[in-house]
């Protein structure tokens, strides 16, 4: 067996896979190719052009096919991202581009590199009350475990996907599927996930989730108790009692402090579940995809018999979910049993108001990664100084020009909303790991102090002459070369 690579193949050393690539072919990740004997990064390198007029309507990241026209020379109106820039692997090499600029008369540098992240994942916020699955249960893609359900937030279910254990600690297929899933989500694609003992959910950054085939349109207005507080005045005088059904905290108007302050009389209503404080009940049903994130489809199933000493014939009761999507109106008969009737017009307004106050349900995908020891070595010969510089807010970190949140504590662990990044900013390598752009912007003087590769600094003009893909910066993002970059800002 001949283990020698073909003579005309060249070796890509941009990641540990070290592909041999024959002429006209690409490597295993499709990011590098052999073009006439030259190793080339196949995706175009992206630079952002600042939107000059803030009032100007710009299609985000509209691709321009123009080469640099010479109008933007070394000024802060062009920002060089790391998308398509290449990497520093095997890490002692300086970052592919270290670009000088001037911000308000101060010399700055932006160090750009595509990071290869084995320690990375996404946190997904899914705006829905529908129960996706028990906390800590596995989340699967293509049948493979790619993450787990984590703690719910206000009106949203949270998933934690990826991470080094799923990428490297399981079977080869688990790692590959995890990497694929992260890549799709980070690049704004839709992914179907399934929670053990839970729901199937289609997730796409910036779009509404689809839970068990049902598109989620609105997120809830608040928990059941908050809903009572918000709308108590609008119900006063129009109905005798209201139950807002919610998997977490179901609210009852007549017992709630809001009802008491309005002088609403006791109605003798009794709920199942555990009473927390007056008018606030936990665990009235099991979690599910029915009313208010519970498993119920018949609201009366959470009520016990009314107290005959307090309730009265004709008592008017509204039951409604936290989105206003489900509602029913009842009046008690002579046996004090609720009988469903048509919702009176005066109450339909309040149900409509609940709906009106619900925000659109979206999925948010936050990429989270650690810019660890190796990546930092491409920025400075003394990597810990970069960490200190980031922590001291002397160095601004961006991902494809988008702002990031850097976690306090050790290392450079950051999060970025993928919806604020240019499309298809992420890649992968089959180790498996995700490839994500990361840029460090700081004063040139500070860069020299922390042991940066100052001899590698080049001007923006020299880069532009080679031709890049120009995209318009997103208006909602702070300009990476704005004044705060000069001062230093996280
Ligand atoms: S997987 Fe991609 S980056 Fe890694 S060596 Fe092969 S072509 Fe280069």
Boltz pocket constraint, residues with backbone or C-beta under 6 A from the ligand:
constraints:
  - pocket:
      binder: B
      contacts: [[A, 12], [A, 13], [A, 14], [A, 15], [A, 16], [A, 17], [A, 18], [A, 19], [A, 26], [A, 27], [A, 28], [A, 29], [A, 30], [A, 31], [A, 32], [A, 428], [A, 429], [A, 430]]
      max_distance: 6.0
